[in-house]
Amino acid sequence: MGCVSIRFEELAYSASPIGEISLRRRRDPRTGDDVYEVKLGDEFLMSSMFTVAEIEVARLALARVEGDELDVAVGGLGLGYTAQAVLDDPRVRELVVIDLLEPVIEWHRRGLLPLGEAVSSDPRCRLVGGDFFAMSADARLDPAAPGRRFDAVVVDIDHSPADLLDEGNAPFYGSTGIRRLAASIRPGGVFSLWSNDPPDATYLAALSEVFADVDAQVVSFPNPLQGRPATNTVYLATARD
């Protein structure tokens, strides 16, 4: 008998502070590739089919940053594509990745995800369990060094500034939250944010109150499920001197 491939497999399942999360792998019948997906209850949080913007939110941020020996903080580990994009930049000295979901960090350390071992074993990378939004408000994105400033802070957590996983995250997107975030970025450093929605004029205006060179770049990529291109938004802003 020939080998029969597994079309669908749940790799891990766990409770979390925001609900039950699961990691599953399925075989795409069109390409034969394995697709990794994370769900929160019945809602899809992320998929390895759509990683272009997750990579671009890091790449575009670092393209704005001058110099070497860069220190970067990432809010949201997810499938690891944003973190790996940061680590792909040879100028990066240290990366701190903050994720609320301890199981997601454990999935990476156990090698359950394609990038898990590479990200978690890179000596420049430190995976931290914690609430990014609370840590940002207190200027303690590095628990080992409160008040530390980074060359770039890259965030990929909520669906968009208006579509939140938890309403408790809302203050981060307002003027006060943005000012508190800026305290963790060195002058000339960069903030970037992934969004599933089109550019939001209200959020751009709030960023412009605090940061310079504020922009929203629309990233396009193929969507094989719909047979047409899809778009995400990457917000970019530079800390004032």
C-alpha positions as CSV (number, residue, x, y, z in Angstrom):
1,M,0.0,0.0,0.0
2,G,1.2,3.5,-0.7
3,C,1.7,6.2,1.9
4,V,-1.5,8.2,2.7
5,S,-0.8,11.7,3.8
6,I,-2.7,13.4,6.6
7,R,-5.0,16.1,5.3
8,F,-5.6,17.6,8.7
9,E,-4.0,17.4,12.1
10,E,-4.5,19.3,15.3
11,L,-0.9,19.8,16.7
12,A,-1.7,21.5,20.0
13,Y,-4.6,22.9,21.9
14,S,-4.6,25.1,25.1
15,A,-6.5,27.5,27.2
16,S,-5.2,31.1,27.2
17,P,-6.1,34.5,28.8
18,I,-8.2,35.4,25.8
19,G,-9.8,32.0,25.1
20,E,-9.0,28.5,23.8
21,I,-6.3,28.5,21.1
22,S,-5.3,25.7,18.8
23,L,-2.6,25.0,16.3
24,R,-3.4,22.9,13.3
25,R,-1.7,21.7,10.1
26,R,-3.5,20.8,6.9
27,R,-2.5,19.8,3.4
28,D,-3.5,22.3,0.7
29,P,-4.9,20.0,-2.0
30,R,-4.0,22.5,-4.8
31,T,-0.3,22.8,-4.0
32,G,0.4,19.8,-1.7
33,D,2.0,22.2,0.8
34,D,1.4,22.1,4.5
35,V,-0.5,25.1,5.9
36,Y,-0.2,26.0,9.6
37,E,-3.1,27.8,11.2
38,V,-3.8,29.2,14.7
39,K,-7.4,29.6,15.8
40,L,-8.9,31.4,18.8
41,G,-12.0,29.5,19.4
42,D,-13.7,29.4,16.0
43,E,-11.8,32.6,14.7
44,F,-8.7,32.3,12.6
45,L,-5.8,34.3,14.0
46,M,-3.1,33.5,11.5
47,S,-2.2,31.3,8.6
48,S,1.1,30.4,6.9
49,M,-0.7,31.0,3.6
50,F,-0.6,34.7,4.2
51,T,2.8,35.9,5.5
52,V,3.8,38.6,3.1
53,A,2.6,41.5,5.3
54,E,3.9,39.8,8.5
55,I,7.3,39.9,6.9
56,E,6.9,43.4,5.5
57,V,5.9,45.0,8.8
58,A,9.4,44.1,10.0
59,R,11.3,44.7,6.8
60,L,9.8,48.1,6.1
61,A,10.5,49.2,9.7
62,L,14.2,48.2,9.6
63,A,14.6,49.8,6.2
64,R,13.9,53.1,7.9
65,V,16.5,52.6,10.7
66,E,20.0,53.7,10.2
67,G,23.1,52.2,11.9
68,D,24.2,48.9,13.2
69,E,23.9,46.9,16.4
70,L,20.1,47.4,16.4
71,D,17.9,46.4,19.3
72,V,14.3,45.5,18.2
73,A,11.1,44.6,20.1
74,V,8.3,42.7,18.5
75,G,4.8,42.6,19.9
76,G,3.2,39.3,18.8
77,L,5.1,36.1,18.0
78,G,2.4,34.3,16.0
79,L,3.9,31.9,13.4
80,G,7.3,33.6,13.7
81,Y,7.5,35.2,10.3
82,T,7.8,38.8,11.7
83,A,10.5,37.7,14.2
84,Q,12.4,35.8,11.5
85,A,12.3,38.9,9.2
86,V,13.9,40.9,12.0
87,L,16.6,38.3,12.5
88,D,17.3,38.1,8.8
89,D,18.7,41.7,9.1
90,P,22.4,41.2,10.0
91,R,22.5,44.6,11.7
92,V,20.2,43.3,14.5
93,R,22.0,42.8,17.8
94,E,19.1,41.7,20.0
95,L,15.4,40.9,19.5
96,V,12.9,40.8,22.3
97,V,9.6,39.2,21.2
98,I,6.6,39.6,23.6
99,D,3.5,37.4,23.4
100,L,0.6,37.1,25.7
101,L,0.0,33.5,24.8
102,E,2.5,31.2,26.6
103,P,1.4,28.2,24.5
104,V,2.4,29.9,21.3
105,I,5.9,30.5,22.8
106,E,6.0,26.8,23.8
107,W,5.0,25.7,20.3
108,H,8.0,27.5,18.9
109,R,10.4,26.0,21.5
110,R,9.0,22.5,20.8
111,G,9.5,23.0,17.0
112,L,5.9,22.5,16.2
113,L,6.0,25.4,13.7
114,P,8.3,25.6,10.6
115,L,10.2,28.6,11.9
116,G,10.0,27.7,15.6
117,E,13.4,26.2,16.1
118,A,15.2,28.9,14.1
119,V,13.5,31.7,16.0
120,S,13.7,30.3,19.5
121,S,17.3,29.0,19.2
122,D,18.8,32.2,17.7
123,P,21.1,33.6,20.4
124,R,20.0,37.2,19.5
125,C,16.3,36.4,20.2
126,R,14.6,36.3,23.6
127,L,10.9,35.2,23.8
128,V,9.0,36.8,26.6
129,G,5.6,35.9,27.9
130,G,3.6,39.0,28.8
131,D,1.0,41.6,27.8
132,F,2.6,43.8,25.2
133,F,0.1,46.6,25.7
134,A,0.5,46.8,29.5
135,M,4.3,46.6,29.1
136,S,4.2,49.4,26.5
137,A,2.2,51.6,28.7
138,D,4.8,51.2,31.5
139,A,7.9,51.6,29.2
140,R,9.0,48.1,30.1
141,L,9.1,46.2,26.9
142,D,12.2,44.5,28.2
143,P,11.3,43.1,31.7
144,A,15.1,42.8,32.4
145,A,15.6,46.5,31.8
146,P,12.6,48.8,32.5
147,G,12.8,52.0,30.5
148,R,15.0,50.5,27.8
149,R,14.7,52.2,24.4
150,F,14.7,50.2,21.1
151,D,15.7,51.1,17.6
152,A,12.5,49.6,16.3
153,V,9.2,48.4,17.8
154,V,7.2,46.2,15.5
155,V,3.6,45.1,16.4
156,D,1.4,42.4,14.9
157,I,-1.3,41.5,17.4
158,D,-4.7,42.9,16.7
159,H,-6.6,42.7,13.4
160,S,-6.4,46.5,13.1
161,P,-6.5,49.6,15.3
162,A,-10.3,49.3,15.1
163,D,-10.7,45.6,15.2
164,L,-9.2,44.3,18.5
165,L,-8.8,40.9,20.0
166,D,-9.5,42.4,23.4
167,E,-11.2,45.8,24.0
168,G,-8.7,46.3,26.8
169,N,-6.1,47.0,24.1
170,A,-7.9,50.1,22.8
171,P,-5.9,52.7,24.8
172,F,-2.7,51.7,22.9
173,Y,-4.2,53.2,19.7
174,G,-5.1,56.5,21.2
175,S,-3.0,59.6,21.8
176,T,-2.0,58.7,25.4
177,G,-1.0,55.1,24.4
178,I,1.0,56.3,21.5
179,R,2.9,58.8,23.7
180,R,3.7,56.0,26.2
181,L,4.9,53.8,23.4
182,A,7.2,56.5,22.1
183,A,9.0,56.4,25.4
184,S,10.3,52.9,24.4
185,I,11.8,54.1,21.1
186,R,15.0,56.0,20.7
187,P,15.1,59.3,18.7
188,G,15.2,58.4,15.1
189,G,13.9,54.9,15.8
190,V,10.8,53.4,14.1
191,F,7.4,52.1,15.1
192,S,5.5,49.8,12.7
193,L,2.1,48.1,13.0
194,W,0.4,45.5,10.9
195,S,-3.3,45.9,10.1
196,N,-5.7,43.7,8.2
197,D,-7.8,46.8,7.3
198,P,-7.3,49.7,4.8
199,P,-5.4,52.8,6.2
200,D,-7.3,54.5,9.0
201,A,-7.2,58.3,8.8
202,T,-8.0,58.7,12.5
203,Y,-5.2,56.4,13.6
204,L,-2.8,58.2,11.2
205,A,-3.7,61.5,12.7
206,A,-3.1,60.2,16.2
207,L,0.3,58.8,15.2
208,S,1.2,62.2,13.7
209,E,0.6,64.0,17.0
210,V,3.6,62.1,18.4
211,F,5.8,60.7,15.6
212,A,7.3,62.1,12.4
213,D,7.2,60.8,8.9
214,V,4.0,58.9,9.5
215,D,2.9,56.7,6.6
216,A,0.5,53.8,5.8
217,Q,1.8,51.4,3.1
218,V,-0.6,49.0,1.5
219,V,0.9,45.6,0.9
220,S,-0.7,43.4,-1.8
221,F,-0.3,39.6,-2.0
222,P,-2.1,36.8,-3.8
223,N,-5.2,35.2,-2.1
224,P,-5.6,31.7,-3.5
225,L,-8.8,31.2,-1.5
226,Q,-10.5,34.1,-3.4
227,G,-8.6,33.9,-6.6
228,R,-7.6,37.6,-6.5
229,P,-5.1,39.9,-4.7
230,A,-5.6,40.8,-1.1
231,T,-4.2,43.8,0.8
232,N,-3.0,44.6,4.4
233,T,-1.7,47.8,5.8
234,V,1.7,48.6,7.4
235,Y,1.8,51.8,9.5
236,L,5.2,53.4,9.8
237,A,6.3,56.2,12.1
238,T,9.7,57.7,13.1
239,A,10.4,58.9,16.7
240,R,11.2,62.6,16.9
241,D,14.6,63.8,18.1
